[in-house]
Amino acid sequence: MGSPRMGSPRHGWRLARALCVVSTTWAACLPGATTGDAEPDGGQENDGLVAPHESREPPVSVSVSAAGERRGPRARPAGAAVYLGIRDLLRRDPRSEEETIRLRSRMSTACNDDGALKDFVEGALWSASYSTPTDRGPIKLATDTIEQVATVCLRIDPPRAFELLRRASEGLGDSYELELVRARFLAVEGRLEEALGAAEKARARGSIHALALSATIRAEIARQAHPVHRAGMLADAIESVSAEPTSAWPLIDLTAVLSTRARLLAEEAVWSEGRMQEEALDRANEALLRLSVAPFIAAIRTRSLDSLCFNETFLSLDRRGGARPAKDALGCLRAAQETRNLGARVVAGLALTDAFERERALDLEAARRQLSGFDERSTVLLVTRGDESEMLEWALALSHLLKAVRAKTERIVWLNRTDTPSVALLVEHILKTSGLTRIERVGSSTDPFTTSCLGAVMADRKVPTVCPIEKSSIQRLRALGRPSVAVLVGKDLDAELQDLAVYEHNLWLLSFRLHRVEGEKIVVLKSVSDVYAVAPPPVAVEAPAVGTKDSK
């Protein structure tokens, strides 16, 4: 499962609302409106804050401090409107440009003005004071709103963001929510050891989500200590996120822990081989299987089933040389039936019905026929772009596809436009595990004119006036001729797609993100299992129906 390396701040508002809805009523997230200290029942500063069907009564009359003593809600501060105004705008339609401008303005004011920052914090603490040991909705709502403002402050003035968190944390006592935010911010700032300490402090205070964050930070520390991956390098990180869940874990935290575990184990598998790779993928599959069912949200289930299908097939090919018993296709059968995954459909041996994306399925089938027609004179252009998290998700799928290419030709041209040297090393590893060694590496990976020039050269067109590719390389590229296909992998590849489409190259895009380039020759692989539609496993099997005796 893929996620950004350092865990960008969560969409706290939506999370807070979800937690409140499932734990009690939405009113439990809102301080009450029946006393002089409660939020107003109407008026400009509370306009639209409470929906008509929502209770306006306070959820409780007393709250409990971090130390455990009973106390009443704080008195409403004079500047509570600063907090309420921001919290209100966070509920509005994010597609509204007017509301977005208002929200940014108020958040920026809170970051830049000492008085506004003080009023915002006091308002948030007043709102949070309505929490109880059995209902943490108000404190969750307050801390998520604080996180949103602190995120804006981090972009404007990082020290100010940490000052906001410090002031709010002092008022909340031993609450773990803001310690988690602080850990994320420290990680973004590159202060990993401090970030790990903050995550561990949040864990000690009762945060389950801190398990996932701590593991992510530990993994990053290991990567920075060892630029070239070493066997077992991620063992400490994986161990820290391997605790067995209990029924008391909130769903959002369970998702984070299982997803992080699966992601780190998949990364370990990419860099491993033989028995170590099999064990890592088997353990990843255990987590993915859990994530592939309700009550996890549809997006999580879809990605989990996709990875599960790919891994199961990848393992069976490696272990049995293509002889896959029907039970090994069960993940693909579910992915095909439940999420209409096209690659899973091929592996499971299901017919192409109107339930699937027929047009894209036919494109993938055309790409398969194109690949089968390659010979030793064929050339494949590989373009990679994006961060390590995205490239890791595609690593084994790309390796499978390139192995199928190598069976036909070894003429590969690689343009690397990835973000960091570590990602380039990862792609080098993918090429190596695919058995490809005769690789023509092209020019500068950062120059924006490289792709356009490469597209012209390999189409035997006039070399553009601005071309960063060396003349000696241009001669070798021309000798290779027009590529049979250009394979683009990663994210944010619209510019590269456009540059190559101008010269009418055949394009295969491996990306989880939609592109915005018009072109009939772009074949889109939007899930890792889609590679099996282009490079099918040696044996297709008819898997048993889910729920039958043979499928158990």
Order of alpha helices (4+ residues) and beta strands (2+ residues): alpha-beta-beta-alpha-alpha-alpha-alpha-alpha-alpha-alpha-alpha-alpha-alpha-alpha-alpha-alpha-alpha-alpha-beta-alpha-beta-alpha-beta-alpha-alpha-beta-alpha-beta-beta-alpha
